Amino acid sequence: MVFLPDESRSLPPPPLLNKGTVWLGFAGWMSALMDNAFNQRPIFGAGIHRQVLLATLGCFVGYHLVKRAEYMHAKVDRELFEYIRHHPADFQPKGT
Amino acid sequence: MAAGLRAVRRWGLVAAPPSLAFTRSAFAVKKANNAQPNWLGVGLAFGTSAALWALLIKQHNEDVMEYERRKAHKCKQCS
């Protein structure tokens, strides 16, 4: 099971700043801040390298997850429209 | 990162934790010294972050180029 099949590259790629990268990057940053809190370090000032690394990791994972999600949605849409195309009788407007 | 790993080890060491889950036996674990930076860890973390950003931006640019290429060629062999 491939994470991103080749045909997913025919889709427009999501922008670098998207829901996934922002949210997961934020979540990564938060987990670094929580790690600081649990180890009784200054929350924002300590472990900047950790905050940067976890935020980066979140953005990276988020970007690829968004690409996969967009591919899955596009695939389902394509199958839906193909079905509609093959069964026009079922999709006439009401009354005709 | 290192402190997180220490926390995991801590949980493994404490069989029945008291109300505060982050206590640990002083006999088993070295005391964390936050005053002296672990420069190797810092360097690795920043280096890895830089590499990940470079990888991400490169991947994004490749994706954009590939999409434009397929759109322009109206690729018959691509889907």
N, CA and C atoms of all chains as a GROMACS GRO file, in nm:
protein
  525
    1MET      N    1   0.085  -0.120   0.000
    1MET     CA    2   0.000   0.000   0.000
    1MET      C    3   0.087   0.124   0.000
    2VAL      N    4   0.090   0.192  -0.116
    2VAL     CA    5   0.178   0.309  -0.130
    2VAL      C    6   0.114   0.429  -0.060
    3PHE      N    7   0.197   0.509   0.004
    3PHE     CA    8   0.142   0.626   0.074
    3PHE      C    9   0.092   0.730  -0.026
    4LEU      N   10   0.171   0.754  -0.131
    4LEU     CA   11   0.132   0.852  -0.232
    4LEU      C   12   0.155   0.791  -0.370
    5PRO      N   13   0.050   0.737  -0.435
    5PRO     CA   14   0.069   0.679  -0.568
    5PRO      C   15   0.113   0.784  -0.668
    6ASP      N   16   0.166   0.736  -0.782
    6ASP     CA   17   0.220   0.829  -0.880
    6ASP      C   18   0.113   0.924  -0.932
    7GLU      N   19  -0.012   0.876  -0.946
    7GLU     CA   20  -0.113   0.964  -1.005
    7GLU      C   21  -0.148   1.080  -0.912
    8SER      N   22  -0.109   1.070  -0.784
    8SER     CA   23  -0.135   1.182  -0.694
    8SER      C   24  -0.054   1.304  -0.736
    9ARG      N   25   0.053   1.284  -0.816
    9ARG     CA   26   0.135   1.397  -0.858
    9ARG      C   27   0.066   1.478  -0.968
   10SER      N   28  -0.043   1.422  -1.023
   10SER     CA   29  -0.117   1.500  -1.121
   10SER      C   30  -0.207   1.603  -1.054
   11LEU      N   31  -0.226   1.589  -0.923
   11LEU     CA   32  -0.309   1.686  -0.852
   11LEU      C   33  -0.226   1.809  -0.818
   12PRO      N   34  -0.290   1.926  -0.810
   12PRO     CA   35  -0.215   2.044  -0.765
   12PRO      C   36  -0.167   2.023  -0.622
   13PRO      N   37  -0.038   2.045  -0.597
   13PRO     CA   38   0.011   2.022  -0.462
   13PRO      C   39  -0.043   2.128  -0.366
   14PRO      N   40  -0.068   2.090  -0.241
   14PRO     CA   41  -0.117   2.189  -0.145
   14PRO      C   42  -0.010   2.292  -0.117
   15PRO      N   43  -0.049   2.415  -0.079
   15PRO     CA   44   0.053   2.515  -0.045
   15PRO      C   45   0.129   2.470   0.079
   16LEU      N   46   0.252   2.523   0.094
   16LEU     CA   47   0.334   2.484   0.209
   16LEU      C   48   0.266   2.521   0.340
   17LEU      N   49   0.190   2.633   0.338
   17LEU     CA   50   0.118   2.674   0.457
   17LEU      C   51  -0.026   2.627   0.440
   18ASN      N   52  -0.061   2.514   0.503
   18ASN     CA   53  -0.198   2.466   0.492
   18ASN      C   54  -0.243   2.414   0.628
   19LYS      N   55  -0.370   2.372   0.633
   19LYS     CA   56  -0.427   2.328   0.762
   19LYS      C   57  -0.337   2.225   0.831
   20GLY      N   58  -0.288   2.130   0.751
   20GLY     CA   59  -0.211   2.020   0.811
   20GLY      C   60  -0.080   2.067   0.867
   21THR      N   61  -0.004   2.145   0.788
   21THR     CA   62   0.127   2.187   0.834
   21THR      C   63   0.112   2.280   0.954
   22VAL      N   64   0.016   2.372   0.948
   22VAL     CA   65   0.001   2.466   1.058
   22VAL      C   66  -0.040   2.392   1.185
   23TRP      N   67  -0.141   2.306   1.173
   23TRP     CA   68  -0.194   2.241   1.294
   23TRP      C   69  -0.093   2.145   1.355
   24LEU      N   70  -0.032   2.060   1.271
   24LEU     CA   71   0.062   1.962   1.327
   24LEU      C   72   0.192   2.029   1.371
   25GLY      N   73   0.233   2.136   1.301
   25GLY     CA   74   0.350   2.210   1.346
   25GLY      C   75   0.325   2.271   1.482
   26PHE      N   76   0.203   2.327   1.498
   26PHE     CA   77   0.164   2.383   1.626
   26PHE      C   78   0.160   2.275   1.733
   27ALA      N   79   0.106   2.157   1.697
   27ALA     CA   80   0.099   2.046   1.793
   27ALA      C   81   0.239   2.002   1.835
   28GLY      N   82   0.332   1.997   1.739
   28GLY     CA   83   0.470   1.961   1.772
   28GLY      C   84   0.532   2.062   1.866
   29TRP      N   85   0.508   2.190   1.836
   29TRP     CA   86   0.562   2.295   1.922
   29TRP      C   87   0.504   2.284   2.062
   30MET      N   88   0.371   2.260   2.070
   30MET     CA   89   0.306   2.246   2.200
   30MET      C   90   0.364   2.130   2.278
   31SER      N   91   0.395   2.019   2.210
   31SER     CA   92   0.448   1.906   2.285
   31SER      C   93   0.587   1.937   2.338
   32ALA      N   94   0.665   2.019   2.263
   32ALA     CA   95   0.794   2.062   2.316
   32ALA      C   96   0.774   2.150   2.439
   33LEU      N   97   0.675   2.241   2.432
   33LEU     CA   98   0.648   2.327   2.548
   33LEU      C   99   0.601   2.244   2.668
   34MET      N  100   0.518   2.141   2.640
   34MET     CA  101   0.470   2.057   2.750
   34MET      C  102   0.586   1.979   2.811
   35ASP      N  103   0.678   1.933   2.725
   35ASP     CA  104   0.796   1.863   2.777
   35ASP      C  105   0.872   1.955   2.871
   36ASN      N  106   0.887   2.083   2.833
   36ASN     CA  107   0.951   2.180   2.922
   36ASN      C  108   0.876   2.191   3.053
   37ALA      N  109   0.744   2.199   3.045
   37ALA     CA  110   0.663   2.216   3.166
   37ALA      C  111   0.678   2.096   3.258
   38PHE      N  112   0.671   1.975   3.201
   38PHE     CA  113   0.678   1.855   3.285
   38PHE      C  114   0.813   1.839   3.350
   39ASN      N  115   0.918   1.888   3.285
   39ASN     CA  116   1.051   1.877   3.343
   39ASN      C  117   1.092   2.002   3.416
   40GLN      N  118   0.993   2.085   3.446
   40GLN     CA  119   1.014   2.204   3.529
   40GLN      C  120   1.125   2.291   3.473
   41ARG      N  121   1.119   2.316   3.342
   41ARG     CA  122   1.210   2.410   3.278
   41ARG      C  123   1.127   2.533   3.238
   42PRO      N  124   1.194   2.646   3.210
   42PRO     CA  125   1.117   2.762   3.159
   42PRO      C  126   1.046   2.721   3.032
   43ILE      N  127   0.916   2.750   3.025
   43ILE     CA  128   0.835   2.689   2.920
   43ILE      C  129   0.876   2.735   2.780
   44PHE      N  130   0.888   2.868   2.760
   44PHE     CA  131   0.920   2.917   2.626
   44PHE      C  132   1.069   2.929   2.602
   45GLY      N  133   1.143   2.960   2.709
   45GLY     CA  134   1.284   2.993   2.689
   45GLY      C  135   1.375   2.874   2.678
   46ALA      N  136   1.330   2.758   2.726
   46ALA     CA  137   1.421   2.643   2.730
   46ALA      C  138   1.402   2.554   2.608
   47GLY      N  139   1.509   2.486   2.572
   47GLY     CA  140   1.499   2.385   2.467
   47GLY      C  141   1.449   2.437   2.336
   48ILE      N  142   1.504   2.551   2.290
   48ILE     CA  143   1.458   2.608   2.162
   48ILE      C  144   1.481   2.506   2.050
   49HIS      N  145   1.594   2.434   2.060
   49HIS     CA  146   1.623   2.336   1.954
   49HIS      C  147   1.516   2.228   1.950
   50ARG      N  148   1.465   2.194   2.068
   50ARG     CA  149   1.359   2.093   2.076
   50ARG      C  150   1.231   2.147   2.014
   51GLN      N  151   1.198   2.274   2.048
   51GLN     CA  152   1.075   2.335   1.995
   51GLN      C  153   1.082   2.340   1.842
   52VAL      N  154   1.198   2.385   1.792
   52VAL     CA  155   1.213   2.396   1.646
   52VAL      C  156   1.202   2.259   1.581
   53LEU      N  157   1.269   2.158   1.641
   53LEU     CA  158   1.268   2.025   1.579
   53LEU      C  159   1.129   1.966   1.575
   54LEU      N  160   1.057   1.973   1.687
   54LEU     CA  161   0.923   1.912   1.691
   54LEU      C  162   0.825   1.987   1.602
   55ALA      N  163   0.837   2.122   1.597
   55ALA     CA  164   0.749   2.197   1.507
   55ALA      C  165   0.778   2.160   1.363
   56THR      N  166   0.907   2.150   1.329
   56THR     CA  167   0.945   2.112   1.192
   56THR      C  168   0.892   1.974   1.157
   57LEU      N  169   0.908   1.882   1.250
   57LEU     CA  170   0.858   1.746   1.228
   57LEU      C  171   0.708   1.747   1.203
   58GLY      N  172   0.636   1.829   1.282
   58GLY     CA  173   0.492   1.840   1.265
   58GLY      C  174   0.456   1.893   1.127
   59CYS      N  175   0.526   1.999   1.084
   59CYS     CA  176   0.499   2.055   0.951
   59CYS      C  177   0.525   1.953   0.842
   60PHE      N  178   0.636   1.880   0.856
   60PHE     CA  179   0.674   1.782   0.754
   60PHE      C  180   0.567   1.674   0.742
   61VAL      N  181   0.530   1.616   0.858
   61VAL     CA  182   0.428   1.509   0.857
   61VAL      C  183   0.295   1.565   0.808
   62GLY      N  184   0.262   1.688   0.851
   62GLY     CA  185   0.135   1.749   0.812
   62GLY      C  186   0.124   1.767   0.662
   63TYR      N  187   0.233   1.812   0.600
   63TYR     CA  188   0.230   1.834   0.455
   63TYR      C  189   0.200   1.704   0.382
   64HIS      N  190   0.268   1.596   0.420
   64HIS     CA  191   0.247   1.470   0.349
   64HIS      C  192   0.110   1.410   0.380
   65LEU      N  193   0.061   1.429   0.501
   65LEU     CA  194  -0.073   1.380   0.532
   65LEU      C  195  -0.178   1.455   0.451
   66VAL      N  196  -0.161   1.587   0.435
   66VAL     CA  197  -0.256   1.665   0.356
   66VAL      C  198  -0.253   1.620   0.211
   67LYS      N  199  -0.132   1.592   0.160
   67LYS     CA  200  -0.123   1.544   0.021
   67LYS      C  201  -0.200   1.414   0.005
   68ARG      N  202  -0.184   1.324   0.103
   68ARG     CA  203  -0.254   1.196   0.093
   68ARG      C  204  -0.404   1.216   0.105
   69ALA      N  205  -0.447   1.303   0.196
   69ALA     CA  206  -0.589   1.328   0.215
   69ALA      C  207  -0.650   1.384   0.087
   70GLU      N  208  -0.581   1.480   0.023
   70GLU     CA  209  -0.633   1.538  -0.100
   70GLU      C  210  -0.641   1.434  -0.209
   71TYR      N  211  -0.541   1.344  -0.212
   71TYR     CA  212  -0.545   1.237  -0.313
   71TYR      C  213  -0.665   1.146  -0.289
   72MET      N  214  -0.688   1.108  -0.164
   72MET     CA  215  -0.801   1.017  -0.135
   72MET      C  216  -0.933   1.083  -0.171
   73HIS      N  217  -0.947   1.213  -0.138
   73HIS     CA  218  -1.072   1.283  -0.171
   73HIS      C  219  -1.090   1.292  -0.322
   74ALA      N  220  -0.980   1.323  -0.394
   74ALA     CA  221  -0.990   1.333  -0.540
   74ALA      C  222  -1.027   1.199  -0.601
   75LYS      N  223  -0.973   1.092  -0.545
   75LYS     CA  224  -1.001   0.957  -0.598
   75LYS      C  225  -1.149   0.924  -0.580
   76VAL      N  226  -1.200   0.954  -0.462
   76VAL     CA  227  -1.342   0.926  -0.436
   76VAL      C  228  -1.430   1.009  -0.527
   77ASP      N  229  -1.393   1.138  -0.546
   77ASP     CA  230  -1.470   1.224  -0.636
   77ASP      C  231  -1.470   1.171  -0.778
   78ARG      N  232  -1.352   1.125  -0.822
   78ARG     CA  233  -1.343   1.072  -0.957
   78ARG      C  234  -1.434   0.952  -0.972
   79GLU      N  235  -1.430   0.861  -0.874
   79GLU     CA  236  -1.514   0.741  -0.882
   79GLU      C  237  -1.662   0.780  -0.880
   80LEU      N  238  -1.695   0.882  -0.799
   80LEU     CA  239  -1.834   0.928  -0.792
   80LEU      C  240  -1.880   0.981  -0.927
   81PHE      N  241  -1.797   1.067  -0.989
   81PHE     CA  242  -1.838   1.125  -1.117
   81PHE      C  243  -1.843   1.019  -1.226
   82GLU      N  244  -1.751   0.920  -1.220
   82GLU     CA  245  -1.757   0.810  -1.317
   82GLU      C  246  -1.887   0.734  -1.303
   83TYR      N  247  -1.928   0.708  -1.176
   83TYR     CA  248  -2.053   0.636  -1.154
   83TYR      C  249  -2.171   0.715  -1.209
   84ILE      N  250  -2.171   0.846  -1.182
   84ILE     CA  251  -2.281   0.930  -1.231
   84ILE      C  252  -2.284   0.927  -1.383
   85ARG      N  253  -2.164   0.929  -1.443
   85ARG     CA  254  -2.156   0.928  -1.589
   85ARG      C  255  -2.211   0.798  -1.646
   86HIS      N  256  -2.187   0.686  -1.574
   86HIS     CA  257  -2.230   0.555  -1.624
   86HIS      C  258  -2.377   0.527  -1.595
   87HIS      N  259  -2.437   0.602  -1.502
   87HIS     CA  260  -2.577   0.576  -1.467
   87HIS      C  261  -2.659   0.704  -1.479
   88PRO      N  262  -2.670   0.760  -1.600
   88PRO     CA  263  -2.740   0.890  -1.613
   88PRO      C  264  -2.887   0.880  -1.576
   89ALA      N  265  -2.945   0.761  -1.596
   89ALA     CA  266  -3.088   0.749  -1.569
   89ALA      C  267  -3.120   0.773  -1.422
   90ASP      N  268  -3.024   0.736  -1.335
   90ASP     CA  269  -3.051   0.752  -1.191
   90ASP      C  270  -3.035   0.895  -1.145
   91PHE      N  271  -2.984   0.981  -1.233
   91PHE     CA  272  -2.948   1.116  -1.184
   91PHE      C  273  -3.020   1.224  -1.262
   92GLN      N  274  -3.138   1.190  -1.316
   92GLN     CA  275  -3.214   1.294  -1.384
   92GLN      C  276  -3.278   1.385  -1.280
   93PRO      N  277  -3.297   1.513  -1.316
   93PRO     CA  278  -3.366   1.602  -1.223
   93PRO      C  279  -3.509   1.552  -1.200
   94LYS      N  280  -3.563   1.575  -1.083
   94LYS     CA  281  -3.695   1.524  -1.047
   94LYS      C  282  -3.799   1.584  -1.141
   95GLY      N  283  -3.890   1.495  -1.187
   95GLY     CA  284  -4.001   1.545  -1.271
   95GLY      C  285  -3.982   1.515  -1.417
   96THR      N  286  -3.857   1.486  -1.463
   96THR     CA  287  -3.838   1.457  -1.605
   96THR      C  288  -3.842   1.304  -1.629
   97MET      N  289   1.417   1.659   2.398
   97MET     CA  290   1.418   1.525   2.335
   97MET      C  291   1.478   1.425   2.433
   98ALA      N  292   1.596   1.462   2.488
   98ALA     CA  293   1.663   1.370   2.582
   98ALA      C  294   1.580   1.358   2.709
   99ALA      N  295   1.520   1.472   2.749
   99ALA     CA  296   1.440   1.468   2.871
   99ALA      C  297   1.317   1.382   2.852
  100GLY      N  298   1.264   1.385   2.730
  100GLY     CA  299   1.148   1.299   2.701
  100GLY      C  300   1.184   1.153   2.713
  101LEU      N  301   1.303   1.118   2.661
  101LEU     CA  302   1.349   0.980   2.672
  101LEU      C  303   1.370   0.942   2.818
  102ARG      N  304   1.427   1.039   2.892
  102ARG     CA  305   1.448   1.012   3.034
  102ARG      C  306   1.314   0.988   3.103
  103ALA      N  307   1.214   1.066   3.063
  103ALA     CA  308   1.081   1.050   3.125
  103ALA      C  309   1.030   0.909   3.101
  104VAL      N  310   1.049   0.857   2.978
  104VAL     CA  311   1.000   0.722   2.947
  104VAL      C  312   1.073   0.620   3.033
  105ARG      N  313   1.205   0.638   3.043
  105ARG     CA  314   1.281   0.544   3.128
  105ARG      C  315   1.232   0.553   3.271
  106ARG      N  316   1.206   0.676   3.312
  106ARG     CA  317   1.157   0.696   3.449
  106ARG      C  318   1.030   0.616   3.472
  107TRP      N  319   0.936   0.624   3.377
  107TRP     CA  320   0.810   0.553   3.397
  107TRP      C  321   0.834   0.403   3.406
  108GLY      N  322   0.930   0.354   3.328
  108GLY     CA  323   0.959   0.211   3.332
  108GLY      C  324   1.017   0.170   3.466
  109LEU      N  325   1.094   0.262   3.528
  109LEU     CA  326   1.161   0.226   3.652
  109LEU      C  327   1.065   0.224   3.770
  110VAL      N  328   0.964   0.313   3.763
  110VAL     CA  329   0.875   0.325   3.878
  110VAL      C  330   0.757   0.233   3.856
  111ALA      N  331   0.751   0.126   3.934
  111ALA     CA  332   0.646   0.026   3.913
  111ALA      C  333   0.510   0.079   3.954
  112ALA      N  334   0.500   0.132   4.077
  112ALA     CA  335   0.372   0.184   4.125
  112ALA      C  336   0.392   0.332   4.155
  113PRO      N  337   0.371   0.418   4.058
  113PRO     CA  338   0.405   0.559   4.081
  113PRO      C  339   0.313   0.622   4.184
  114PRO      N  340   0.370   0.706   4.270
  114PRO     CA  341   0.284   0.783   4.361
  114PRO      C  342   0.206   0.888   4.282
  115SER      N  343   0.138   0.977   4.349
  115SER     CA  344   0.047   1.067   4.281
  115SER      C  345   0.119   1.148   4.172
  116LEU      N  346   0.244   1.188   4.194
  116LEU     CA  347   0.318   1.262   4.094
  116LEU      C  348   0.392   1.162   4.005
  117ALA      N  349   0.358   1.156   3.879
  117ALA     CA  350   0.406   1.046   3.795
  117ALA      C  351   0.552   1.060   3.756
  118PHE      N  352   0.611   1.176   3.776
  118PHE     CA  353   0.746   1.197   3.724
  118PHE      C  354   0.854   1.186   3.829
  119THR      N  355   0.829   1.112   3.935
  119THR     CA  356   0.935   1.088   4.033
  119THR      C  357   1.020   0.973   3.982
  120ARG      N  358   1.138   0.962   4.029
  120ARG     CA  359   1.228   0.856   3.985
  120ARG      C  360   1.328   0.826   4.095
  121SER      N  361   1.386   0.709   4.090
  121SER     CA  362   1.483   0.671   4.192
  121SER      C  363   1.615   0.739   4.161
  122ALA      N  364   1.672   0.805   4.260
  122ALA     CA  365   1.799   0.874   4.239
  122ALA      C  366   1.912   0.775   4.219
  123PHE      N  367   1.890   0.649   4.259
  123PHE     CA  368   1.996   0.550   4.245
  123PHE      C  369   2.010   0.504   4.100
  124ALA      N  370   1.900   0.516   4.023
  124ALA     CA  371   1.900   0.454   3.891
  124ALA      C  372   1.925   0.554   3.779
  125VAL      N  373   1.883   0.678   3.797
  125VAL     CA  374   1.889   0.774   3.686
  125VAL      C  375   1.977   0.891   3.725
  126LYS      N  376   2.059   0.937   3.630
  126LYS     CA  377   2.143   1.055   3.656
  126LYS      C  378   2.054   1.178   3.665
  127LYS      N  379   2.092   1.271   3.749
  127LYS     CA  380   2.015   1.395   3.760
  127LYS      C  381   2.033   1.476   3.632
  128ALA      N  382   1.922   1.528   3.581
  128ALA     CA  383   1.931   1.607   3.458
  128ALA      C  384   1.998   1.740   3.489
  129ASN      N  385   2.094   1.778   3.408
  129ASN     CA  386   2.161   1.906   3.431
  129ASN      C  387   2.123   2.001   3.319
  130ASN      N  388   2.024   2.084   3.347
  130ASN     CA  389   1.979   2.175   3.243
  130ASN      C  390   2.066   2.298   3.231
  131ALA      N  391   2.162   2.317   3.325
  131ALA     CA  392   2.245   2.436   3.320
  131ALA      C  393   2.349   2.426   3.209
  132GLN      N  394   2.400   2.303   3.183
  132GLN     CA  395   2.500   2.288   3.077
  132GLN      C  396   2.435   2.228   2.954
  133PRO      N  397   2.432   2.304   2.845
  133PRO     CA  398   2.364   2.253   2.727
  133PRO      C  399   2.433   2.129   2.673
  134ASN      N  400   2.352   2.037   2.625
  134ASN     CA  401   2.404   1.920   2.556
  134ASN      C  402   2.426   1.961   2.412
  135TRP      N  403   2.548   2.015   2.383
  135TRP     CA  404   2.570   2.080   2.253
  135TRP      C  405   2.553   1.983   2.137
  136LEU      N  406   2.589   1.856   2.161
  136LEU     CA  407   2.570   1.757   2.053
  136LEU      C  408   2.422   1.745   2.020
  137GLY      N  409   2.340   1.735   2.126
  137GLY     CA  410   2.196   1.724   2.104
  137GLY      C  411   2.141   1.847   2.034
  138VAL      N  412   2.189   1.964   2.079
  138VAL     CA  413   2.141   2.089   2.018
  138VAL      C  414   2.179   2.093   1.870
  139GLY      N  415   2.306   2.058   1.841
  139GLY     CA  416   2.352   2.061   1.702
  139GLY      C  417   2.274   1.964   1.616
  140LEU      N  418   2.254   1.842   1.669
  140LEU     CA  419   2.178   1.741   1.593
  140LEU      C  420   2.035   1.788   1.568
  141ALA      N  421   1.973   1.849   1.672
  141ALA     CA  422   1.834   1.892   1.657
  141ALA      C  423   1.823   2.001   1.551
  142PHE      N  424   1.910   2.102   1.559
  142PHE     CA  425   1.904   2.210   1.460
  142PHE      C  426   1.939   2.158   1.321
  143GLY      N  427   2.040   2.069   1.315
  143GLY     CA  428   2.079   2.013   1.185
  143GLY      C  429   1.966   1.935   1.122
  144THR      N  430   1.901   1.851   1.206
  144THR     CA  431   1.789   1.772   1.155
  144THR      C  432   1.675   1.862   1.110
  145SER      N  433   1.648   1.969   1.188
  145SER     CA  434   1.540   2.061   1.148
  145SER      C  435   1.571   2.126   1.015
  146ALA      N  436   1.698   2.172   0.999
  146ALA     CA  437   1.735   2.236   0.873
  146ALA      C  438   1.719   2.138   0.758
  147ALA      N  439   1.764   2.012   0.780
  147ALA     CA  440   1.753   1.911   0.675
  147ALA      C  441   1.607   1.885   0.640
  148LEU      N  442   1.521   1.876   0.744
  148LEU     CA  443   1.380   1.849   0.719
  148LEU      C  444   1.315   1.963   0.641
  149TRP      N  445   1.348   2.088   0.676
  149TRP     CA  446   1.290   2.202   0.602
  149TRP      C  447   1.337   2.199   0.457
  150ALA      N  448   1.468   2.172   0.439
  150ALA     CA  449   1.520   2.167   0.302
  150ALA      C  450   1.447   2.059   0.223
  151LEU      N  451   1.430   1.943   0.286
  151LEU     CA  452   1.361   1.831   0.220
  151LEU      C  453   1.218   1.868   0.186
  152LEU      N  454   1.150   1.934   0.280
  152LEU     CA  455   1.010   1.970   0.260
  152LEU      C  456   0.995   2.070   0.146
  153ILE      N  457   1.080   2.173   0.147
  153ILE     CA  458   1.070   2.277   0.044
  153ILE      C  459   1.107   2.220  -0.092
  154LYS      N  460   1.210   2.132  -0.094
  154LYS     CA  461   1.249   2.069  -0.221
  154LYS      C  462   1.133   1.984  -0.273
  155GLN      N  463   1.072   1.906  -0.184
  155GLN     CA  464   0.961   1.819  -0.223
  155GLN      C  465   0.847   1.901  -0.279
  156HIS      N  466   0.815   2.013  -0.212
  156HIS     CA  467   0.705   2.098  -0.257
  156HIS      C  468   0.734   2.155  -0.395
  157ASN      N  469   0.857   2.204  -0.415
  157ASN     CA  470   0.890   2.260  -0.546
  157ASN      C  471   0.884   2.153  -0.655
  158GLU      N  472   0.932   2.032  -0.622
  158GLU     CA  473   0.924   1.921  -0.719
  158GLU      C  474   0.778   1.890  -0.752
  159ASP      N  475   0.693   1.890  -0.648
  159ASP     CA  476   0.551   1.862  -0.670
  159ASP      C  477   0.490   1.964  -0.764
  160VAL      N  478   0.522   2.093  -0.740
  160VAL     CA  479   0.466   2.200  -0.824
  160VAL      C  480   0.512   2.183  -0.967
  161MET      N  481   0.644   2.156  -0.985
  161MET     CA  482   0.698   2.140  -1.121
  161MET      C  483   0.634   2.022  -1.192
  162GLU      N  484   0.617   1.910  -1.119
  162GLU     CA  485   0.560   1.790  -1.179
  162GLU      C  486   0.416   1.816  -1.220
  163TYR      N  487   0.341   1.886  -1.134
  163TYR     CA  488   0.202   1.917  -1.166
  163TYR      C  489   0.193   2.004  -1.290
  164GLU      N  490   0.278   2.109  -1.296
  164GLU     CA  491   0.277   2.198  -1.413
  164GLU      C  492   0.314   2.122  -1.539
  165ARG      N  493   0.414   2.033  -1.525
  165ARG     CA  494   0.460   1.956  -1.640
  165ARG      C  495   0.347   1.868  -1.692
  166ARG      N  496   0.276   1.802  -1.602
  166ARG     CA  497   0.169   1.713  -1.646
  166ARG      C  498   0.054   1.791  -1.706
  167LYS      N  499   0.027   1.908  -1.648
  167LYS     CA  500  -0.082   1.990  -1.701
  167LYS      C  501  -0.047   2.037  -1.842
  168ALA      N  502   0.080   2.078  -1.861
  168ALA     CA  503   0.120   2.134  -1.990
  168ALA      C  504   0.119   2.028  -2.099
  169HIS      N  505   0.168   1.907  -2.064
  169HIS     CA  506   0.179   1.803  -2.165
  169HIS      C  507   0.048   1.730  -2.189
  170LYS      N  508  -0.054   1.756  -2.103
  170LYS     CA  509  -0.179   1.680  -2.111
  170LYS      C  510  -0.145   1.532  -2.121
  171CYS      N  511  -0.060   1.491  -2.028
  171CYS     CA  512   0.003   1.360  -2.027
  171CYS      C  513  -0.098   1.249  -2.056
  172LYS      N  514  -0.071   1.171  -2.160
  172LYS     CA  515  -0.162   1.058  -2.186
  172LYS      C  516  -0.120   0.936  -2.106
  173GLN      N  517   0.012   0.927  -2.075
  173GLN     CA  518   0.054   0.809  -1.997
  173GLN      C  519   0.039   0.831  -1.847
  174CYS      N  520   0.028   0.959  -1.803
  174CYS     CA  521  -0.002   0.983  -1.663
  174CYS      C  522  -0.154   0.974  -1.646
  175SER      N  523  -0.200   0.955  -1.524
  175SER     CA  524  -0.346   0.945  -1.504
  175SER      C  525  -0.408   1.082  -1.488
   0.00000   0.00000   0.00000
